[in-house]
Amino acid sequence: MNSFSTSITAFLALAFTTSTALGGTALEDFAHIATLKETGDTEAMVAAGEKFIENHPGSPGEDLVLLYLGQTYHTQKKYDESIVVLSRMLENHA
């Protein structure tokens, strides 16, 4: 992740520290996911990310959530899942 992405993620996580679970606005849910990613709670981040994609398709945070999921799946050596998620991100911009 580059320093800009890290800064944005940190800002959103701090701006919405009251967000504790999915079910809010796309921005609140994204902030929750960013917090999980920053704290290294991979299992919870993946679950929240998948739910975010389901609940907020086409939202501004969708691409970053897809990127987070793709990177996480790759790190976990779940290459097929990583390809599916990252391909979806690319399809959003075709």
trRosetta pair geometry for C-beta under 8 A, 3 or more apart (Angstrom, degrees):
i j d omega theta_ij theta_ji phi_ij phi_ji
1 5 4.6 -118 -173 89 96 127
1 6 5.3 119 122 -58 117 86
1 9 7.5 -12 178 -5 150 144
2 5 5.2 94 56 12 72 102
2 6 7.0 -134 101 -5 36 92
3 6 5.4 -54 -145 39 35 115
3 7 6.2 39 155 -23 67 105
4 7 5.7 -55 -149 35 30 111
4 8 6.4 28 154 -16 65 105
5 8 5.8 -53 -145 38 32 110
5 9 6.1 33 155 -19 65 108
5 64 7.5 168 -147 -127 107 115
6 9 5.7 -56 -146 38 28 112
6 10 6.2 28 156 -18 64 108
7 10 5.8 -56 -146 38 28 109
7 11 6.2 31 155 -21 64 107
8 11 5.7 -55 -147 35 29 113
8 12 6.3 24 157 -15 65 107
9 12 6.0 -58 -148 39 28 107
9 13 6.2 28 155 -20 64 109
9 34 4.4 -170 -159 -155 83 117
9 37 6.9 -73 -166 80 137 127
9 38 6.4 161 140 -61 117 112
9 64 7.9 -177 -84 -178 97 140
10 13 5.7 -56 -146 37 30 112
10 14 6.3 24 158 -14 65 108
10 34 7.8 -143 -59 158 23 122
10 38 6.8 113 -92 -104 69 148
11 14 6.0 -63 -150 40 27 105
11 15 6.0 25 156 -21 66 113
12 15 5.6 -55 -138 37 30 112
12 16 6.3 -13 173 18 65 110
12 27 7.5 -133 -148 -171 111 82
12 30 6.4 -50 169 115 146 100
12 31 4.6 -141 156 -104 91 83
12 34 5.1 78 88 39 115 164
13 16 7.0 -84 -145 54 19 80
13 17 7.0 54 157 -81 60 73
13 31 5.7 159 -96 -166 37 78
13 34 4.6 -130 -64 109 95 109
13 35 4.3 138 -139 -77 106 77
13 38 5.8 -25 -76 10 167 148
14 17 6.2 -10 -152 -47 33 105
15 31 6.5 -111 72 -119 85 139
16 19 4.6 15 152 -4 105 119
16 27 6.9 175 -65 138 152 86
16 28 5.5 -170 -163 -125 142 60
16 31 3.4 55 64 126 133 169
16 32 7.3 -79 117 -45 120 64
17 31 7.9 -101 -57 155 32 125
17 35 7.4 121 -116 -94 61 143
19 24 6.0 -103 -124 22 106 151
19 28 4.4 172 -101 -175 132 85
19 29 7.1 -152 -171 -77 138 28
19 31 5.1 109 37 85 148 111
19 32 4.4 -112 129 -62 116 96
19 35 7.6 166 80 4 101 139
20 32 7.0 120 -150 -118 4 118
21 32 6.8 126 -103 -143 6 157
22 29 4.8 51 -128 -128 79 108
22 32 6.4 -153 -69 75 63 152
22 48 5.6 170 -46 -142 120 85
22 51 5.0 130 91 110 173 133
22 52 6.5 -129 -122 -69 131 73
22 55 6.8 153 171 18 121 157
23 29 7.4 138 17 -84 28 109
23 55 7.9 -112 -96 -141 38 164
24 27 8.0 -71 117 69 108 62
24 28 3.4 -43 102 84 137 143
24 29 5.6 -180 59 -46 82 79
24 32 7.9 129 32 -20 119 128
25 28 4.7 95 50 8 77 102
25 29 6.9 -148 90 -2 39 88
26 29 5.9 -60 -146 42 29 109
26 30 6.1 32 155 -22 65 108
26 52 7.6 96 -142 -159 72 94
26 55 7.9 -177 -94 112 75 95
26 56 4.2 126 -108 -139 102 145
26 59 3.9 -156 -147 -157 154 154
26 60 7.1 118 124 38 137 77
26 61 5.7 174 161 25 101 117
27 30 5.6 -52 -143 36 30 112
27 31 6.4 33 155 -21 63 104
27 61 7.0 154 -98 -32 46 134
28 31 5.7 -53 -151 33 30 113
28 32 6.6 33 150 -21 63 103
29 32 5.5 -49 -152 31 36 115
29 33 6.6 36 150 -17 65 103
29 48 7.3 -174 -174 180 88 101
29 51 7.9 -123 -163 104 131 97
29 52 5.2 162 141 -109 124 99
29 55 7.0 -164 -112 83 175 133
29 56 6.5 178 65 -19 143 142
29 61 7.7 173 85 76 87 153
30 33 5.6 -55 -151 37 35 112
30 34 6.2 37 151 -21 67 105
30 52 6.8 103 -79 -144 61 142
30 59 7.7 -147 -51 121 122 131
30 61 3.7 -102 -97 -142 141 165
30 64 7.2 68 -152 75 116 123
30 65 6.7 -107 -118 -58 85 111
31 34 5.5 -51 -146 36 33 114
31 35 6.4 36 153 -21 64 103
32 35 5.8 -54 -153 33 30 112
32 36 6.6 30 150 -17 64 105
32 48 6.1 -130 115 -167 108 148
33 36 5.6 -53 -150 36 34 112
33 37 6.3 34 151 -20 66 105
33 45 6.0 96 -157 -146 72 78
33 48 4.9 -170 -93 116 85 122
33 49 5.6 102 -138 -77 131 74
33 52 6.0 -28 -52 -41 144 151
33 61 7.9 134 49 160 135 133
33 65 6.0 6 134 -111 166 99
33 68 6.8 139 157 77 116 165
34 37 5.6 -53 -148 36 32 113
34 38 6.2 30 155 -18 66 108
35 38 5.8 -56 -145 39 30 109
35 39 6.2 16 160 -8 65 112
36 39 6.1 -65 -143 45 26 102
36 41 4.6 -83 -158 67 81 107
36 44 5.0 -131 -143 100 133 103
36 45 3.9 174 121 -79 119 85
36 48 5.9 136 11 32 160 145
37 40 7.8 37 176 -69 29 28
37 41 7.9 -78 -58 51 20 70
37 45 5.0 105 -69 -128 66 146
37 68 5.6 -81 -95 -144 141 131
41 44 4.3 -10 141 40 115 116
41 45 5.8 135 92 -28 73 92
42 45 5.6 -59 -141 37 28 112
42 46 6.3 28 161 -20 66 104
42 72 5.9 160 -152 -148 99 120
42 76 7.7 148 167 -63 140 118
43 46 6.1 -54 -151 32 27 108
43 47 6.6 22 153 -13 62 108
44 47 5.7 -56 -147 40 34 111
44 48 6.0 30 156 -15 68 110
45 48 5.8 -57 -142 43 28 108
45 49 5.9 33 156 -24 65 110
45 68 6.7 -104 163 154 119 126
45 72 6.7 -174 100 -87 119 158
46 49 5.6 -54 -142 36 27 113
46 50 6.4 27 159 -18 63 105
46 69 6.5 104 -127 -123 71 83
46 72 5.8 -153 -79 120 99 150
46 73 7.8 112 -120 -63 120 78
47 50 6.1 -55 -150 35 27 108
47 51 6.5 22 153 -13 62 109
48 51 5.7 -59 -148 41 32 109
48 52 6.1 41 151 -28 67 104
49 52 5.4 -49 -146 30 32 116
49 53 6.6 33 155 -19 63 101
49 65 4.9 170 -145 -172 90 97
49 66 8.0 154 180 -74 113 30
49 68 5.9 -145 -107 91 143 115
49 69 4.7 176 138 -69 146 106
49 72 7.8 157 19 26 160 146
50 53 5.9 -50 -152 32 32 111
50 54 6.6 30 150 -16 62 107
50 69 7.1 112 -63 -113 69 138
51 54 5.5 -57 -151 39 36 114
51 55 5.9 19 157 -8 71 114
52 55 6.0 -67 -139 47 26 99
52 56 5.6 -33 -178 34 68 113
52 61 7.2 -71 173 106 132 117
52 62 7.7 -177 135 -106 101 61
52 65 5.0 -122 97 -144 138 161
53 56 7.3 -69 -110 59 14 72
53 57 6.7 48 179 -85 56 72
53 62 6.6 95 -114 -140 70 90
53 65 6.2 -165 -61 115 85 130
53 66 6.9 93 -95 -74 121 82
53 69 7.7 -22 -38 -23 134 156
54 57 7.5 -20 -156 -47 14 93
56 59 3.9 -20 163 -8 107 139
56 61 7.0 17 119 60 143 102
56 62 6.5 -155 112 -73 93 93
57 62 6.7 60 -148 -104 36 142
58 62 6.3 33 -34 -21 4 154
59 62 5.1 129 59 -36 69 96
60 63 8.0 -50 174 18 41 96
61 64 5.5 -61 -165 45 65 108
61 65 5.7 63 141 -24 88 106
62 65 5.8 -62 -147 39 30 110
62 66 6.2 30 157 -19 68 107
62 92 7.0 172 109 -114 123 161
63 66 5.7 -55 -147 38 30 111
63 67 6.3 32 153 -20 65 105
63 89 5.5 98 -139 -147 71 100
63 92 6.4 -144 -85 82 94 152
64 67 5.4 -51 -147 36 35 114
64 68 6.3 39 153 -21 66 102
65 68 5.6 -48 -147 35 33 113
65 69 6.3 32 153 -17 64 105
66 69 5.7 -55 -147 39 31 111
66 70 6.1 32 154 -20 65 108
66 85 5.3 -178 -161 172 80 90
66 86 6.9 140 154 -96 99 38
66 88 5.9 -134 -139 87 137 103
66 89 4.0 169 117 -73 140 107
66 92 7.8 168 13 -6 163 140
67 70 5.7 -55 -144 38 29 112
67 71 6.2 28 158 -16 65 107
67 86 7.4 67 -108 -108 51 81
67 89 6.2 93 -59 -113 70 161
68 71 6.0 -58 -147 38 27 108
68 72 6.2 25 156 -18 64 111
69 72 5.7 -58 -145 38 29 111
69 73 6.2 28 158 -18 66 107
69 81 8.0 -99 157 148 98 102
69 82 8.0 -176 129 -114 70 57
69 85 4.7 -123 105 -169 114 158
70 73 5.9 -54 -144 37 27 108
70 74 6.3 28 156 -19 62 108
70 82 4.9 90 -158 -156 66 73
70 85 4.4 -159 -73 95 82 113
70 86 3.9 90 -127 -60 148 92
70 89 6.8 -72 -28 -5 142 137
71 74 5.7 -57 -150 36 30 113
71 75 6.4 31 153 -20 65 106
71 82 7.7 104 -57 -134 13 110
72 75 5.7 -53 -148 35 32 112
72 76 6.3 22 154 -10 65 110
73 76 5.7 -64 -147 46 31 107
73 78 4.2 -85 -166 77 84 106
73 79 7.4 153 139 -83 98 17
73 81 4.2 -133 -150 97 144 106
73 82 3.8 -170 97 -68 113 79
73 85 6.4 136 10 20 145 136
74 77 7.5 33 180 -78 33 26
74 78 7.4 -88 -63 58 22 64
74 79 6.6 58 -116 -103 63 61
74 82 4.2 90 -60 -118 77 155
78 81 4.3 -5 141 34 111 120
78 82 6.1 134 95 -27 72 90
79 82 5.4 -54 -145 36 34 116
79 83 6.3 35 158 -21 68 103
80 83 5.9 -53 -150 33 30 110
80 84 6.6 31 152 -19 63 105
81 84 5.7 -54 -149 34 33 112
81 85 6.3 25 158 -14 67 109
82 85 6.1 -61 -147 40 27 105
82 86 6.0 15 162 -9 66 113
83 86 6.1 -61 -138 45 26 103
83 87 5.9 30 160 -24 64 111
84 87 5.9 -59 -148 35 23 112
84 88 6.6 26 153 -22 60 104
85 88 5.7 -52 -155 30 32 113
85 89 6.8 34 148 -20 63 102
86 89 5.4 -46 -152 31 40 116
86 90 6.6 39 150 -16 66 102
87 90 5.6 -54 -150 39 36 110
87 91 6.2 40 151 -23 67 105
88 91 5.5 -52 -146 34 32 115
88 92 6.8 44 151 -30 61 98
89 92 5.8 -48 -163 19 33 117
89 93 7.7 6 150 0 59 105
90 93 6.2 -74 -163 44 39 98
90 94 6.7 56 143 -49 71 97
91 94 5.3 -34 -145 -1 43 121
